[in-house]
Amino acid sequence: DYSDQGRSKYIHKKPRTKCSEKFMANAKIHFFSDEEKEDVAIRIEPSGEKLVARFESSGHLLRPTANCEPYLYIFDLQRNLYVADEYFNDGKYGKIKHTALSSGRPVLAAGSIFVGDNGSIQAINFNSGHYRS
């Protein structure tokens, strides 16, 4: 299984239309376009004794993760690495999930990445609520 499957249904009773419309407007998942993925593609490279993360398009180092809130990452089947914080684009699309970064496609890995000063990788994990190994 690589993504949530199944149909949604109301467990108790159907919510009022107004409530439902508001909820659904906020619950939509924005899948990243190819152009957006180009902006969040990164590479990890050695820098002295550390590994650093750098954006492919600009060459800029990733900024440190704030308040222990990591970047989400996916490593796709073509071995591209993409990152975004949960509120990509100032929250324009709501809270970002791993499936948004992958456009709902299968991935080799997904999780969180913690970045320190000067783009240094502090930790990487495989914690994803949508993708399972």
Helices and strands as residue ranges (DSSP letters): H 17-27, H 34-40, E 41-47, E 50-55, E 71-76, E 81-84, G 88-91, H 98-101, E 107-115, G 117-119, E 121-124
